[in-house]
């Protein structure tokens, strides 16, 4: 039982540290999808209005 608890603690810790690294340390440009990058408003009729 103690081994299972230890494994679950390490998994939870790994997920938490990974989330913090992704949220605060890595640049946001790595996670922007290509759909969002191709939007250009102001050049002709983009359908934003």
Secondary structure as UniProt FT lines:
FT   HELIX           2..20
FT   HELIX           21..25
FT   HELIX           28..31
FT   HELIX           34..37
//
